[in-house]
């Protein structure tokens, strides 16, 4: 058999290219850069093989550059190592290269190789501004490098198998006289082919970490059940999710996370019925498919879910880096044919049951019900419409004034996001913001809010000499970006807004996910003069310790305390105590949710500096807020 395969003749199938396209699009979105590419090297040139579908990406798919011109990727291929160029404009090695001339001044790339060690090309990310590409971005690129090389391995094995079969046919014709030798050689070739096919099937249908069937094999199993003609058949889909998987990865590393996934997979394999089908759906999710010809499927699945919840409640923690990580899962259950006749629908509904409030606690399970159906339908509709909200100019900012309780004058405003959709109408923020955070859309929406609020406030200050500041809420998801502080400061500089005219509002959720990174970002902003405010004060777990650790300028008393001032003397004492404590710590205090004159009089008498609420002004369009603040300057 000819082992010298020309890798340049191996064609990449459309389904593989589609997968790579999704990968580079995802990388570009997560890293917030204009270009993510997979390059393929040829004898005379290097080709843009897959290019992210980003608005400002200058590299079209199929574009080729001759070798020897010193492009970034050619160096990666030659050196077989990562290349990081934070800013080519200040680097004499790179300031004249072709990519820099195209506007892509920063670069990070990794080599892509066939299993033979020969170069396929590179996977890389480029930015039109200086970018040091943080560790999270580089780890993401590394993971997708391994994913692409795994695809190349499979393609190479398929090509090698095809080549072996073709060569086998030639040998049959050439050596008909050597029957015994031919028989022996044929047997070897068949064995090799079967071995290769088995390897390919294993890699395509089983997860390498857990050894369990993967999503593809699960889908084939579900399709088989849908086509089965034997009746009656009842089935349950149990969607098992590992709780706090991101926290585990962030705090202990991905290796520890893999240990947790592997441990839970082994536990599930040992404790589910022999007739049940177990699959690893994704990083932190498993599917158990339980079928029976009996009518007791609901009772059986409840017993199984309860058994698993009890198992993980009393399981030994996974020990890594001398730290004990407790095992915790949540389980959602959907039944066939009660909840759905389509297996894909059963998967969606079991997922909705798993993420419901009832099963969100550690080691709990929940059946799908009609209320979840409504929630699932609403969520899917909101997520579908929200994905185009920015492009359709459906998102606007309203501004609710902050009032100085002593003078009664407007001193600033909170920028509040509003969404009016042609199909859904006015969608409340508490309905679409959580969905935006879970889907990742909050990153682009959050950037829109920051840019719009800073631009608007800068306009007021320049055109109308308005002396006021704007408060902007920042999502915990945005705080995962290590470049958040520099992005905010760049916006302030671009629109020439003094830093003290911006207040960043955060909730306890920001501090819970990564305290160290949050502290670093807030310290940078505070040292630059940006105000920092802790929202919903008094409702969290460790608010007092946060005041000690973080550079807050302001605390906002949660509206739940204000709304019941008239009915609760204890709430009056609590509010007075919070205000007094804040004054002693030299912190400003905002009382939000002021709706009555009595509430306003109370906070004024208690020496709370700032009030916010419908009594002083509802959230409204920027021109309405401007008229309110200009009106007071005339008096």
Beta strands, then each sheet from edge to edge (+ up, - down):
strand 1: 35-41
strand 2: 45-51
strand 3: 64-66
strand 4: 83-85
strand 5: 106-113
strand 6: 119-127
strand 7: 234-242
strand 8: 277-282
strand 9: 285-292
strand 10: 318-320
strand 11: 323-325
strand 12: 329-336
strand 13: 364-367
strand 14: 395-404
strand 15: 410-421
strand 16: 425-427
strand 17: 469-473
strand 18: 502-506
strand 19: 531-537
strand 20: 554-557
strand 21: 588-592
strand 22: 610-612
sheet 1: 3+ 2- 1+ 6- 5+ 4-
sheet 2: 8+ 9- 7+ 12- 13-
sheet 3: 10+ 11-
sheet 4: 16+ 15- 14+ 22- 21- 20- 19- 18- 17-
end
